[in-house]
Amino acid sequence: MLENYLPILVLIGIAFAFAVGTVVASRLIGPNKPTDVKLAPYECGMPLLSSAQDRFSIKFYIIAMLFILFDIEAVFLYPWAVMFKRLGVFGFVEMGVFIIILLVGFVYVWKKGALEWE
């Protein structure tokens, strides 16, 4: 069984060795002359507005997580739409239940004020 996976393991080993080798070679061969200007964060040629260590509001992270959650759930609609005729009434009812659960979650999040940005 190992001989079936041996080419994959060899490829992973070569890829890992290449990645580590290029980083090490770049560090050893490349110039290293750090200055304050080179080490400063670059923001598209604009002067810095604030420190890079500023904290974001927790609302930002909550909205980002909710976006990812609802976006991933929306992806489940595509396979269902492709198989809609084969699934019949059972598939229609199951997707209806899924959408109702999704809608209830969305209304809950909305009523809790998680989507308010103040």
C-alpha positions in Angstrom: 0.0 0.0 0.0 2.9 2.3 0.7 4.1 2.1 -2.9 0.8 3.7 -4.0 1.5 6.8 -1.9 5.3 6.9 -2.4 5.2 9.3 -5.4 2.9 11.7 -3.5 5.2 11.6 -0.4 8.3 12.2 -2.7 6.5 15.2 -4.3 5.6 16.6 -0.9 9.2 16.2 0.2 10.6 17.9 -2.9 8.1 20.8 -2.5 9.1 21.2 1.2 12.8 21.0 0.4 12.4 23.6 -2.4 10.5 26.0 -0.1 13.0 25.7 2.7 15.9 25.9 0.3 14.8 29.0 -1.4 14.2 30.8 1.9 17.6 29.7 3.3 19.4 30.7 0.1 17.7 34.0 0.0 18.7 34.7 3.6 22.3 33.6 3.0 22.9 35.1 -0.5 20.7 38.2 -0.5 21.7 41.6 0.9 20.7 42.5 4.4 21.0 46.2 5.1 18.0 47.2 7.3 17.2 50.9 7.8 14.4 52.7 9.6 12.8 53.5 6.3 12.9 49.9 5.1 11.5 48.5 8.3 8.6 51.0 8.5 5.2 49.7 7.5 4.2 50.7 4.0 0.7 51.9 3.3 0.4 52.6 -0.4 2.6 55.6 -0.4 0.4 57.4 2.1 1.7 58.6 5.5 0.8 56.4 8.4 -2.6 57.2 9.9 -2.1 55.2 13.1 -0.1 52.4 14.6 -0.2 49.0 13.0 -1.0 47.6 16.5 -4.4 49.3 16.9 -7.2 47.2 18.1 -10.4 46.7 16.0 -13.8 46.7 17.5 -15.2 43.2 18.3 -18.1 44.2 16.0 -15.8 43.9 13.1 -14.9 40.3 13.9 -18.5 39.4 14.6 -19.7 40.8 11.3 -16.8 39.0 9.5 -17.7 35.7 11.1 -21.4 36.1 10.3 -20.6 37.0 6.7 -18.5 33.8 6.3 -21.1 31.7 8.0 -24.0 32.9 5.8 -21.8 32.8 2.7 -20.8 29.2 3.3 -24.4 28.3 3.9 -25.4 29.9 0.6 -22.9 27.7 -1.2 -25.1 24.7 -0.2 -27.8 26.0 -2.5 -25.8 25.4 -5.7 -25.6 21.5 -5.4 -29.2 21.5 -4.4 -30.2 23.5 -7.5 -28.2 21.2 -9.7 -29.9 18.1 -8.3 -33.3 19.7 -7.8 -35.3 17.5 -10.2 -33.7 14.2 -9.0 -34.3 15.0 -5.3 -38.0 15.6 -5.9 -40.4 16.7 -3.1 -38.1 15.3 -0.4 -35.2 17.5 -1.5 -37.5 20.5 -1.8 -38.8 20.0 1.8 -35.3 19.5 3.1 -34.0 22.7 1.5 -37.0 24.5 2.8 -36.2 23.4 6.3 -32.5 24.5 5.7 -33.6 27.9 4.5 -36.0 28.4 7.4 -33.2 27.5 9.9 -30.9 29.9 8.1 -33.6 32.6 8.1 -34.3 32.1 11.8 -30.6 32.5 12.5 -30.4 35.6 10.4 -33.4 37.2 12.2 -31.9 36.3 15.6 -28.6 37.9 14.7 -30.5 41.0 13.3 -32.6 41.4 16.5 -29.6 41.0 18.7 -28.1 44.0 16.9 -25.0 42.1 15.7 -25.3 43.7 12.3 -25.5 47.3 13.7 -22.3 49.2 13.1 -22.0 52.1 15.5 
